């Protein structure tokens, strides 16, 4: 009795160490996140899910349809059981099973009372309401970003004295002293030289404007990188690689939180306004996903289930692309093709609805004042001809070459940044790149303007009223053609523009390599499109002049007579933009649909398809990975690519742990281990879960228990169940045998045990194992031989094996 009393006095054994157990837990012994360096003051950004479980509702591990209480010694649910630690992978099977149980319970109760029926209807409607809110918030934020970025970009060149909140275009719209020919010049708009030295003429005025342009660019860039560094380090980059990883089941708490949303929205405006070679389209996907994640907390159905939440994030990604390009259908296809890991039919419908609402909201805001959702919307009416497929395919080849070159060089630079002292000075890096960009950009009008305006200029089909140098043709107006503009000889303005565009192309190609991946929000869609649009416009003008001066050549005389409007250089720019974007991202279907929605012309789908497929083939021949997959691998995210085939003839026994000469697999027994034994195993290992066997001798598998659930359950038992001490026996069986008197009470944990873990035999081909991991989203799979437990294969083991088979470094598969 005295001995037991002494044991009772020891009830607090190891309680203080449990917090350290939790933080050291790593997914499938997967993550070694030192410290972790990822704690970027996430505070309460995204509280862990399932801090409370529905009353009377539980989940029996990964088992299907379980409905026991969480613990036998408690009537109320245990907060935290069934949730996941940071930097862990979710159990898709368990989450889907829990949702089926929840839905089944609601359906059964709906037949009992009117209130339960109303609750059932509201539960079914909540998904659509959530999509509506995501669309409204995403569209509103996109409109705010567009308006703010346009104003701040113009602020580098001057200010509107009639109202400082007007950008250049809106300032002159309100002016009563402006002519159509000089619509960009009005007395209300003053350049900085006019404000400072009262003149806009002469070398000194040019220097003043030059200085102010660089100064504003540096200020915007400094504010952007400082806000990111101090308040939300997760707000840097485009966010798409991380969103792909999160949608595959990985948890990065705070990445889609409210601080990240606020800082990304502000710094995205600053980064775009600084004139750096980056775009806002990729980060808008991150912004929309932040909106989706935050709004999920208003609905229990999504707040408490990680798999359901990822369906919402897939729809939010579609809304992000919808407002980025004004392309709702393209947004849905982008989410399906590029970012989503699990995309059921229900998510397809809801994605479409969210994208529709987001596009409608942005259209209502009308950020550009032209009733369009993007700055570079165009309409072409001239048909293309079969021969033109040749230059279109050439643009596809250029896009593929540029994509492969960019990915290799950018990844090499980012790796250098991660592995050298350069990565320790993000503010200096951003300021240096901004200074170089601004100094080189100001003298050239095509690099000085924003990249979206440049693309709009390049896509433009010259009309009678265009005053751009790209439209400075001789014989500008031909009345014999009913007002249509035929192919005509280029004037001096066109030749001057060609030289400037060639220099712009070189600058964009080089500077984008160093810009993408810096510690500021930076998208890649717009810079890639700009590179392709410049190349396309140069080729288009060349083809136009060739057709004009040599219309009697065999390749032209059948379809292009003198004085006809044969070639549309703007179309070549659009095809080139699609080719380069496809070469970098390896998008195909969604890319063509996005570009089609941008132009509103069905007749140009074939040229776009030809260019997109050619660029993908060429880029794939030089490297299989798109830019987002390459950054996922660079950062060591545990992402299992669903598009690649595993063609190697290895077996499960070749990959499982333990290997020969390794220590035995750490297991728990179902009815012979004490609390102290289990706590010792937890403290000495970092595994995220443990197989439970009948006995160490038989090694017959009973189930699998998660480390986090064990820690929380034992900790909770010590606090709330009288008599639980270090010598208490833990039972994973349904019934515990009668115990002799004066022994400590037992602890029954069967209800946190997964009674149906996925198992395969040791002779199962790895091709099948990889497919199981991909299609079911498993965290781990147990290996048996004649029913006896042999080992375990985790997601990390699969990723390492795939890397090893591809002659890559298997140790790079770490979250770092």
C-alpha positions, 0 to 999 in steps of 0.5 A: 500500500505504501509503495502504491501511495509512493507511486501515486505521489509520482503522478506528475512523472514527465509531465513537463516534458510533453511540450518538448515531445510535441515540438520534436515530433516529425512526420514519419520521422520526416522533418528536422526543422532546427529550432524551428527556424520557421516560427516567424512570429506566427502567433495565433495566425492559424490555431491547430485544427480540431481543438474541440471534437464534436460532442459524442463524436470521435474517430477510431484512427484510420478505421472506417466508420468508427464511432467509439468514445475517444477514451474510456475514462472520460465522457467528454472529448479530448481537445487535440486528439486527431489533429496534426503538428506543424510541418506534418502530413495529414492522413487523407483517409482518416480525414475523409472517414471522419467527414463521412461519419459526420455527414452520416450522423447529420443525415440520420438526425435530420429525420428526427426533428425540424431543427435537425433538418434545418441544420442539415440543409445549412450544412449542405449550403455552407460550402456554397456560402463559403465560396461566395465569401471567398469570391467577394473577398478575393475580388475586392482585394484584387481590385484594391491591389490593382488600383493601388499598384497603378497609382504608385507606379505612376507616382515614380514619375510625377503626381496629380496636382488636381488630386494626389490620389489620381494616377496619370491616366485618371488625372488627365481624364478629369482635365479640361485642357487636354487634346486627343493627340496629347491625351497623356499630357495635361497641366494637372499632371506634373513630373517631379522636375516640374515640381522641384525645378519648375521645368520639364526641359533640359538635361537637369530636368531629366536627371531630376526625374531619373533620380526621383524614379530610382529613389521611389523604386528603392523606397517601395522595395525597402518597405516591401522587404522590411515588412515581409522580414519583420511581420510575415516571412511567409509572404515572400515569393509567389506562394504557388509551390507552397500552396501545391505542397499544402494542397497535397496534405502538408501543414505549414501553420501561418502560411495562409494566416491573417498576418500573411494575408495583410502583409502580402496584400500591402507588400505586393502593391509595393513590389509591383510599384517598385518596377522590379521584373515581377508580377502580381498574378501568382501572389494573387493565388496565395492571397485568395488561398489566405482568404479561403483558409481564414474564412474556413474558420467560420464553418465547423465543417471546414475548420475541423477537417483538413481534407475538406479545407483543402477542397476549399483552398483548391477553389480559392486558387481558381478564384485567384487566377480568375481575378489575376487574368479575368479568366474564370474558366482558366482559373478552374482549369489552372487549379485542376491542372497545376496546383490541386492534389485532390479535386473531386467533381463537387470541388470543380463546381464550387471552384467555378462558382468562386471564380465567377463571383471573384471575377464579377466582384472585380468587374464591379470595382472596374479597377482600370476604368475600361470595364475589363478585368485586366490591363492587357485585354485585346480583341483581334479580328484579322484571321490567321493563315496556315503558313503562320503556324511556322512562326508560331511554332518557332515562338513555341520553340523559343518559349521552351528554350527560355523556360528551360534556361530560366528554370536552370539559372533561377534554381542555381541562383536560389540554391546559391542564395540558400547555401551562402552568406547571400541568404542572410542579407535579404534587404541588401539583395532586394535593394541592389536588384531594385537599384540595378533594375531602376537605373537600367529601366529609366532610359528605355520607355518600354522598361520604364512602364509597368510590365502589364502596360508593356504587355498591353502595348505589345498585344495592341493591334495598331488602329487609326488613332494609335500614337505609339511608336509601334504604330508609326507606319508610313502610308498610315491611312488608306481610304480605299480599304474602307478605313482598314489598315493594310500591311504597310512599310514601317516608319522610323518610330517602328525601327526605333521601337524594335531596337528598344524592345530588343534591349528590353528583351535582354534586360527582362531575360537577365533580371528576372532570373535574379528577381524571382525568389527574393524575399518579397512577393514576386509572381512569374506569370507577367515577366514570362509573358513579357519576354514572350510578347516582346519576342513575338512582336519582334517576329510579327513586325518582321513577318509583316514587313516581309509580307509587304515587301515580298508579297509575290513570294510563293509563301505569300502570294496565295493569301496576301495581296498588296494592300491587304491586312495579312499579318497581325503583330499583336497576335504574334506577341500573344502567342509568344507570351503563351509560349514563354509562360508555358515553357516556364510553368509547363501549363497547357490546357489552362494556359490556352484557355486563359489566353483565349479568355484574354483575347475573346477570339475563338479563331486563335485557339489553334495557334495558341495550342500549337505554341503551348504544346511546342514549348512544353515539348521543347522544355520537357526535352531539356528538363522535366520539371516546371518552375514550381516543381523545381522550387518544391524540390529545392526547398525539400517539401514532401510533395509526391508528384502525381503526374510522373510514372514510377518505372523501376522494378523494386520491391517494398522490402527494398525500401522499408525500414528497418533495413538489415543491420538496423535496430529493430522497429519500434513498436508498442504491445497491446497489453503489456506496456506501462505508461512509463514505458510508452513515455520513454519511447516517446522521449527517445524517438521522433517518429510520428506514430507507432505500430501496435502488436500483440506481443514482441514475440509474435509481431502480429499487427493490431493497429497503428497509433499516432504519437501526438494522440498518445501524448495528449491522451496520457497527459489528459489521463494524468490530469483527469483520471485518478490513480494513473501513474507511471506503472499503470498498464496501457491497454489497446484491447477492447476489454482489459483483464481483471487486475489484482487489488492494490494495483494502479488503475489501467489506461485504455487507449483503444479508441485512439488506435487505428484498427485498419492501417494500410498494409502491403506484403514485403514482395509488393512492387514499389510501383504499386506502393507509390500509386497507393501513396499518391492516390490515397494520400497516405502518411505511412504503410506497414509491411507484413510477411505472412501476417507478421509485422516486418517494417514500415514505409513512410512518405519520406521513404518513398520520396527518397527512393524516387530521388535515388532512382533518379540519381538525385540526392535522397537527403534533399527530401527534407523541409528546410 
